[in-house]
Amino acid sequence: MAAAAAAGSGTPREEEAPGGEAAASQAQAPTSAPGGVRLSRLPLARVKALVKADPDVTLAGQEAIFILARAAELFVETIAKDAYCCAQQGKRKTLQRRDLDNAIEAVDEFAFLEGLFQR
């Protein structure tokens, strides 16, 4: 009876494709989810153009472009949140350049950006 309850629990399971890959992974990265919700806020054509501008890159698949776009979104979101925390410490709601500088100095993951925005 427990097996019947587990089988009918209603939780979705990934089905295996013949090649052993999950059926959810396809050759092309999805740009929108069912219901019209966009999965990427950045325009994928722009991201692809930026990737192609690198002379070291010869080919970039659609899935790679999607993953790069999503990574860029997460990076911008993270640094913006950290910079906003710096602005709040100064009793402000508007981000300023010094807030980004303070976030870069305060967070070890942003160490690669130190000195990049010198005037």
Contacts in CASP RR format, 6 or more apart in sequence:
PFRMAT RR
TARGET T0000
AUTHOR 0000-0000-0000
METHOD contacts of the structure
MODEL  1
MAAAAAAGSGTPREEEAPGGEAAASQAQAPTSAPGGVRLSRLPLARVKAL
VKADPDVTLAGQEAIFILARAAELFVETIAKDAYCCAQQGKRKTLQRRDL
DNAIEAVDEFAFLEGLFQR
14 22 0 8 1.000
14 23 0 8 1.000
14 24 0 8 1.000
15 22 0 8 1.000
15 23 0 8 1.000
16 22 0 8 1.000
16 23 0 8 1.000
17 23 0 8 1.000
27 62 0 8 1.000
27 63 0 8 1.000
28 62 0 8 1.000
28 63 0 8 1.000
29 62 0 8 1.000
29 63 0 8 1.000
29 65 0 8 1.000
29 66 0 8 1.000
29 67 0 8 1.000
30 39 0 8 1.000
30 66 0 8 1.000
31 38 0 8 1.000
31 39 0 8 1.000
31 40 0 8 1.000
31 44 0 8 1.000
31 66 0 8 1.000
32 38 0 8 1.000
32 39 0 8 1.000
33 39 0 8 1.000
39 66 0 8 1.000
39 70 0 8 1.000
40 66 0 8 1.000
40 69 0 8 1.000
40 70 0 8 1.000
40 73 0 8 1.000
41 73 0 8 1.000
42 69 0 8 1.000
42 72 0 8 1.000
42 73 0 8 1.000
44 62 0 8 1.000
44 65 0 8 1.000
44 66 0 8 1.000
44 69 0 8 1.000
47 65 0 8 1.000
47 68 0 8 1.000
47 69 0 8 1.000
47 72 0 8 1.000
48 60 0 8 1.000
48 65 0 8 1.000
51 57 0 8 1.000
51 60 0 8 1.000
51 64 0 8 1.000
51 65 0 8 1.000
51 68 0 8 1.000
52 60 0 8 1.000
78 109 0 8 1.000
79 100 0 8 1.000
79 103 0 8 1.000
79 104 0 8 1.000
79 110 0 8 1.000
80 95 0 8 1.000
82 103 0 8 1.000
82 106 0 8 1.000
82 107 0 8 1.000
82 110 0 8 1.000
83 95 0 8 1.000
83 99 0 8 1.000
83 100 0 8 1.000
83 102 0 8 1.000
83 103 0 8 1.000
84 95 0 8 1.000
84 99 0 8 1.000
85 103 0 8 1.000
86 98 0 8 1.000
86 99 0 8 1.000
86 102 0 8 1.000
86 103 0 8 1.000
86 106 0 8 1.000
87 93 0 8 1.000
87 94 0 8 1.000
87 95 0 8 1.000
87 96 0 8 1.000
87 99 0 8 1.000
97 117 0 8 1.000
100 117 0 8 1.000
101 117 0 8 1.000
103 110 0 8 1.000
104 110 0 8 1.000
104 111 0 8 1.000
104 113 0 8 1.000
104 114 0 8 1.000
104 117 0 8 1.000
105 114 0 8 1.000
END
